[in-house]
Amino acid sequence: MKPHTTIEKHIVALSQSLAPITPEMQSWAEKNIFLKWGALSRGKFHCLDCGHAWKPQCETKSLKFTKCTSCKGKLKMYQYNQVLFKEIEYSAVVTKASEFQIVRIICSHKLMKKNNLPTFYHKEVMQHWIDPKGEVRTLSLSTNPFSQAYDSWQYYSNLEIRPKDFQNSPKYRINPYRIYPKIKILPILKRNGFKKAFYTIKPQVLLSSLLKDSYTETLLKTTKTRLLRYYLESPDQQIRNNWQAVKICLKNNYTISDFGIWEDYLDLLRWFKKDICSALLICPNDLNGEHDKLVQKKQEVQRKKYLLQMRAEIKEAQILYAEQKKQFFGLCFTQADITITVLENVRQFMEEGDNLRHCVFTNEYFKKNDSLLFSARIDNTPLETIEVSLSKMEVSQCRGLKNKNSKHHKVILNLINRNLYQIRSRMKKQKAEKC
């Protein structure tokens, strides 16, 4: 995209004047962002980091890690033997130019072969330019439009200015594994509480929000970094609506054990018209226990008093729900005995909430436009309910009985993450049909 406005032309001119990524930065990335890998071939361990090979002294089946006898590095073992091995990782350089704060994203490739030292390739793929008001404009390389991977970069292309809505793209939300320690920060960011730590938050998101959002500044200055991370990464940012309750938690030095459960708990308090300015209610000793009591109580009220009305609401809600999510109906992922399917009927939400004793129905998750709900089951018995964010294309929640993880939790997460591309493809198909 060619720059058209004055600010776009200014950013492109400044970008061209930036110094290239230095050998020192590349050397730092090679040492800090990659794992050390090993491979088992013909009865020998091969260190893919230093090239050393040796015979194992113990049983090698199902071995996940080992230690190189030469470089003493802890090696993660490849599960499959092959000729060439490859790892791709992202790092970032945080700097400034003129009035802009800049986050430069570097994509690094590590190419490994048995009995050889690894080789590396580094390429700057994005630049996020943040002005003093917190507005972000991004330059990036082009990507392969025919690849299902959103970060399939065309390395021969040039950095080009992207539209403002690029911030809705998954490419914008790439989170670097490490950030180069020598950073340059605008004075206003230091004033707003930034002290060189990013707390695993995407640097472009944290720095942008810190310049324009007083909530971010407050949470950072009060060192509530877990809550800050949840606030910046949640798609609907419900903390804004619950800010008075957050301030009560800060005042009472209350640690929220589960932010999603806590927000649902506040919604339940409002539904029962409780005083959400009361520290006793806002800061329960047993959050999960109090949440479950209110869920059960609300379910009983709904069944006893509004059963007929609920049936009418379900019929009306089903029409709207089917209209919004019908393109996803029929999605089904299986692995061994586990089956994950889309909840296609509002009544299924009620049954899921009843069986697993959580609030997927009582808090009306079927009305959330950005959420797609799945049920993970074995022999038609519910194990966990999975919420997928359609804007971020990632799992927002995955909860079993009483909002706890089942013993199949990791398998369910892996299965749903491996099949996110099917959800994305159906969204693309719907957009194409509309066009």
C-alpha positions in Angstrom: 0.0 0.0 0.0 1.4 3.4 -1.0 1.4 6.1 1.7 -1.2 8.8 1.0 -1.6 11.0 4.0 1.0 13.3 5.5 1.5 11.1 8.6 1.9 7.9 6.4 4.5 9.6 4.3 6.3 10.8 7.4 6.4 7.3 8.9 7.7 5.8 5.7 10.5 8.4 5.4 11.5 7.8 9.1 11.4 4.0 8.5 13.8 4.3 5.6 16.2 6.3 7.8 16.3 3.6 10.6 19.5 1.7 11.0 19.3 -1.9 9.9 19.2 -4.7 12.5 22.8 -5.0 13.7 25.0 -8.2 13.9 24.9 -7.7 17.7 21.1 -8.0 17.7 21.2 -11.0 15.5 23.8 -12.7 17.7 21.7 -12.0 20.8 18.6 -13.5 19.1 20.5 -16.7 18.1 21.5 -17.2 21.8 18.3 -16.3 23.5 15.2 -17.0 21.4 15.8 -20.6 20.3 15.6 -23.9 22.1 18.4 -26.4 22.0 17.4 -29.4 20.0 18.5 -33.0 19.8 17.7 -36.0 17.6 18.1 -39.7 17.9 19.4 -41.4 14.7 20.8 -44.9 14.3 21.2 -45.5 18.0 23.1 -42.2 18.6 22.1 -38.9 20.1 22.9 -35.8 17.9 23.1 -32.4 19.4 21.8 -30.0 16.7 23.3 -27.0 18.5 27.0 -28.0 18.6 27.1 -30.9 16.2 28.2 -33.5 18.7 27.0 -37.1 18.5 27.3 -39.8 21.2 25.8 -43.2 22.2 23.1 -43.1 24.9 23.8 -44.8 28.2 20.1 -45.4 29.1 16.7 -46.3 27.7 15.8 -43.9 24.9 12.1 -44.6 24.3 9.7 -41.7 24.9 12.7 -39.5 26.0 11.7 -35.8 25.8 14.9 -34.2 27.0 18.6 -35.1 27.3 21.9 -33.4 28.0 24.6 -32.9 25.5 27.9 -34.5 26.7 29.9 -31.9 24.9 28.2 -28.4 25.2 26.3 -29.5 28.4 23.1 -27.9 26.9 19.7 -29.3 27.8 18.3 -30.6 24.5 14.6 -31.1 23.6 14.3 -34.2 21.5 12.7 -34.2 18.1 10.1 -36.9 18.0 10.8 -37.8 14.4 14.2 -38.4 12.7 14.7 -36.4 9.5 17.6 -34.9 7.5 17.0 -31.2 8.1 15.4 -29.5 11.1 14.0 -26.0 11.3 12.8 -23.6 14.0 11.2 -20.2 13.5 10.8 -17.7 16.3 10.1 -13.9 16.7 12.0 -11.3 18.6 11.6 -7.5 18.9 13.7 -4.4 19.1 12.1 -1.5 20.9 13.4 1.9 19.9 12.2 5.4 19.1 12.5 8.0 16.3 11.3 11.6 16.3 8.1 11.6 18.3 7.3 7.9 17.6 7.8 4.8 19.8 8.8 1.9 17.5 8.5 -1.9 17.9 10.5 -3.7 15.3 9.5 -7.4 14.8 12.3 -9.7 13.6 11.5 -13.2 12.3 14.5 -15.6 12.8 15.0 -19.0 11.2 17.3 -21.6 12.7 18.3 -24.4 10.2 19.8 -27.5 11.8 21.4 -30.7 10.4 23.1 -33.6 12.2 26.8 -33.3 12.7 26.8 -29.7 11.6 26.5 -26.3 13.4 23.2 -24.6 12.9 22.8 -21.7 10.4 20.6 -18.6 11.0 18.5 -16.2 8.9 17.0 -13.0 10.2 14.5 -10.7 8.6 12.6 -7.7 9.9 9.0 -8.4 9.0 7.1 -5.6 10.8 7.5 -2.2 12.3 4.8 -0.7 14.7 4.9 3.1 14.9 3.2 4.5 18.0 2.5 8.2 18.2 2.3 10.1 21.6 -1.5 9.7 21.5 -1.2 5.9 21.4 -2.3 5.5 17.8 -0.5 2.7 15.9 0.4 2.5 12.2 2.2 -0.6 11.0 4.6 -1.4 8.2 5.0 -5.0 7.2 6.2 -7.3 4.5 3.6 -9.0 2.3 2.3 -12.5 3.0 1.4 -15.4 0.8 -2.3 -15.1 0.2 -2.7 -18.8 -0.7 -1.1 -20.0 2.6 -3.2 -21.0 5.6 -0.5 -19.6 7.8 -1.2 -15.9 8.6 2.6 -15.2 8.9 3.8 -16.8 5.6 6.0 -13.9 4.8 7.2 -13.0 1.3 10.8 -12.1 2.3 11.6 -10.5 -1.0 8.9 -7.9 -0.5 9.5 -4.5 1.1 8.0 -3.0 4.3 4.9 -1.2 3.3 2.4 0.9 5.2 -0.7 -1.0 6.2 -4.3 0.4 6.8 -5.5 1.3 10.2 -7.6 -1.9 10.4 -4.4 -3.9 10.2 -4.6 -4.0 14.0 -7.5 -6.5 13.7 -5.2 -8.9 11.9 -3.5 -11.8 13.7 -0.2 -10.6 12.2 -0.5 -7.4 14.2 -0.9 -9.5 17.4 2.3 -11.5 16.9 4.0 -11.6 20.3 7.8 -11.8 20.2 9.4 -14.6 22.3 12.1 -12.2 23.6 12.7 -8.5 23.4 16.2 -7.1 22.8 17.4 -5.7 26.2 18.7 -2.4 25.0 15.5 -0.5 24.5 14.8 3.2 24.0 11.6 4.6 25.4 9.8 7.9 25.1 9.9 10.0 28.3 6.0 10.0 28.5 6.0 6.2 28.8 8.4 6.4 31.7 6.1 9.0 33.3 3.1 6.6 32.8 4.8 3.9 34.8 6.8 1.8 32.2 10.0 0.3 33.6 11.4 -1.8 30.8 9.3 -5.0 31.6 6.5 -6.2 29.3 5.2 -9.2 31.4 4.7 -11.4 28.3 2.3 -8.8 26.9 2.7 -7.8 23.2 5.0 -4.8 23.3 3.0 -2.8 20.6 -0.2 -3.4 22.6 1.2 -2.5 26.0 3.0 0.7 24.8 0.0 1.9 22.7 -2.4 1.3 25.5 -0.2 2.9 28.1 -0.2 6.2 26.1 -4.0 6.4 25.7 -5.6 4.4 28.4 -5.7 5.4 32.1 -6.8 1.9 33.1 -3.6 0.5 31.8 -1.5 3.1 33.6 -3.3 2.4 36.9 -2.9 -1.4 36.7 0.8 -1.0 35.7 1.6 1.4 38.5 -0.1 -0.8 41.1 1.9 -3.8 39.7 -1.3 -5.8 39.0 0.4 -7.3 35.9 -1.7 -10.4 35.7 -4.9 -8.4 35.6 -3.2 -6.0 33.2 -2.4 -8.8 30.8 -5.9 -10.2 31.0 -7.4 -6.7 30.4 -5.3 -6.1 27.3 -5.7 -9.6 25.8 -9.5 -10.0 26.5 -11.5 -9.2 23.3 -14.4 -7.3 25.1 -12.3 -5.7 27.9 -15.1 -6.1 30.4 -12.8 -4.7 33.1 -13.8 -1.2 31.9 -17.4 -2.0 33.0 -16.2 -3.4 36.3 -13.7 -0.7 37.0 -15.3 0.3 40.3 -15.0 -3.3 41.5 -11.4 -3.4 40.3 -10.6 -0.3 42.4 -12.2 -2.0 45.5 -9.9 -5.0 44.9 -6.9 -2.7 44.6 -7.8 -0.9 47.8 -8.2 -4.2 49.7 -5.2 -5.7 48.1 -7.4 -8.6 46.9 -5.8 -11.1 44.4 -8.3 -12.3 41.8 -7.5 -16.0 41.3 -9.5 -16.4 38.0 -10.4 -13.2 36.1 -13.0 -14.9 33.8 -14.8 -16.4 36.8 -14.6 -13.1 38.7 -16.3 -11.2 35.8 -19.0 -13.8 35.5 -19.4 -13.6 39.3 -20.0 -9.8 39.0 -22.6 -10.4 36.3 -24.4 -12.7 38.6 -24.3 -10.2 41.5 -25.8 -7.6 39.2 -28.5 -10.1 38.1 -29.4 -10.6 41.8 -29.3 -6.8 42.3 -26.6 -7.1 44.9 -24.4 -4.2 46.1 -21.3 -4.5 43.8 -19.6 -1.7 45.8 -19.4 -4.0 48.8 -15.9 -5.3 49.5 -17.3 -8.4 51.2 -19.1 -9.4 48.0 -16.5 -8.2 45.5 -13.6 -9.9 47.3 -14.8 -13.4 48.3 -12.4 -15.8 50.1 -13.7 -18.7 47.9 -14.4 -17.1 44.5 -15.2 -20.4 42.8 -17.5 -21.5 45.6 -19.5 -18.3 45.7 -19.7 -18.2 41.9 -21.1 -21.8 41.8 -23.7 -21.0 44.5 -25.0 -18.0 42.5 -25.0 -20.0 39.3 -27.1 -22.7 41.0 -29.4 -20.2 42.6 -30.0 -18.4 39.3 -30.7 -21.7 37.5 -33.3 -22.6 40.2 -34.9 -19.1 39.8 -35.0 -19.4 36.1 -36.6 -22.9 36.2 -39.2 -22.1 38.8 -40.4 -18.7 37.9 -39.6 -18.2 34.2 -39.9 -21.7 32.7 -42.5 -20.7 30.1 -40.9 -17.4 29.4 -37.5 -19.2 29.1 -38.9 -21.5 26.5 -40.2 -18.6 24.4 -36.8 -16.8 24.8 -35.0 -20.0 23.7 -37.0 -20.1 20.5 -36.3 -16.4 19.8 -32.7 -16.7 20.8 -32.3 -19.8 18.6 -33.3 -17.9 15.5 -30.7 -15.1 16.2 -28.1 -17.6 17.2 -28.6 -19.8 14.1 -28.4 -16.7 11.9 -25.1 -15.6 13.4 -23.3 -18.9 13.7 -24.9 -21.2 11.1 -21.7 -21.2 8.9 -20.0 -23.1 11.8 -22.6 -25.7 12.3 -21.4 -29.2 11.5 -17.8 -28.6 12.7 -16.6 -31.7 14.5 -13.0 -32.6 15.6 -12.1 -36.0 17.0 -9.1 -37.7 18.6 -9.3 -41.1 20.1 -12.5 -41.2 22.1 -12.8 -37.4 22.4 -15.2 -35.5 20.1 -15.5 -31.7 19.9 -18.6 -30.2 18.3 -20.1 -26.8 17.9 -23.1 -26.0 20.2 -25.8 -25.6 17.5 -28.8 -25.1 19.7 -29.5 -22.7 22.6 -31.0 -25.6 24.5 -27.6 -27.3 24.3 -26.2 -24.3 26.1 -28.7 -24.9 29.0 -27.9 -28.6 29.1 -24.1 -28.0 29.0 -24.5 -25.5 31.9 -26.6 -28.0 33.9 -24.3 -30.9 33.3 -21.0 -29.1 34.0 -22.4 -26.7 36.5 -21.1 -23.5 35.0 -22.6 -20.3 33.6 -22.4 -20.9 29.8 -26.2 -20.6 29.7 -27.1 -18.4 32.6 -24.7 -15.7 31.4 -26.1 -16.0 27.9 -22.9 -16.9 26.0 -25.0 -17.7 23.0 -25.6 -13.9 22.6 -21.8 -13.1 22.2 -21.1 -12.3 18.6 -17.3 -12.8 18.9 -17.6 -16.2 20.6 -18.0 -19.7 19.2 -18.8 -22.4 21.8 -17.8 -26.0 21.5 -18.6 -29.1 23.7 -15.9 -31.7 24.2 -17.4 -35.1 25.0 -16.6 -38.8 25.4 -19.5 -41.1 24.6 -21.8 -38.1 24.6 -20.8 -37.2 28.1 -19.7 -33.6 28.4 -16.1 -33.1 29.6 -15.4 -29.4 28.9 -16.9 -26.3 27.2 -14.6 -24.4 24.9 -15.0 -20.7 24.0 -13.1 -19.6 20.9 -12.7 -15.8 20.1 -13.5 -15.3 16.4 -11.6 -12.0 16.2 -8.4 -13.3 17.8 -8.9 -16.9 16.6 -7.7 -18.4 19.9 -9.2 -20.3 22.8 -10.6 -17.8 25.4 -11.8 -20.4 27.9 -11.9 -24.1 28.3 -13.7 -25.2 31.5 -15.0 -28.5 32.8 -17.1 -29.5 35.8 -17.5 -26.5 38.2 -15.1 -24.5 36.0 -12.2 -26.9 36.7 -10.0 -28.7 34.2 -10.8 -32.3 33.3 -8.1 -34.9 33.1 -8.3 -34.5 29.3 -7.8 -30.7 29.3 -4.5 -30.7 27.5 -5.7 -33.1 24.8 -8.8 -31.0 24.3 -6.8 -27.7 24.0 -4.3 -29.3 21.5 -7.2 -30.7 19.4 -9.1 -27.4 19.2 -5.9 -25.4 18.5 -4.9 -27.8 15.7 -8.3 -27.2 14.0 -8.6 -23.4 14.4 -7.9 -23.2 10.7 -11.2 -24.9 9.9 -13.0 -22.1 11.7 -11.0 -19.5 9.9 -11.7 -21.1 6.5 -15.5 -21.0 7.2 -15.3 -17.3 8.1 -13.4 -16.6 4.8 -15.9 -18.6 2.9 -18.8 -16.6 4.4 -17.1 -13.3 3.5 -16.5 -14.5 0.0 -20.2 -15.5 -0.4 -21.2 -12.0 0.9 -18.9 -10.4 -1.7 
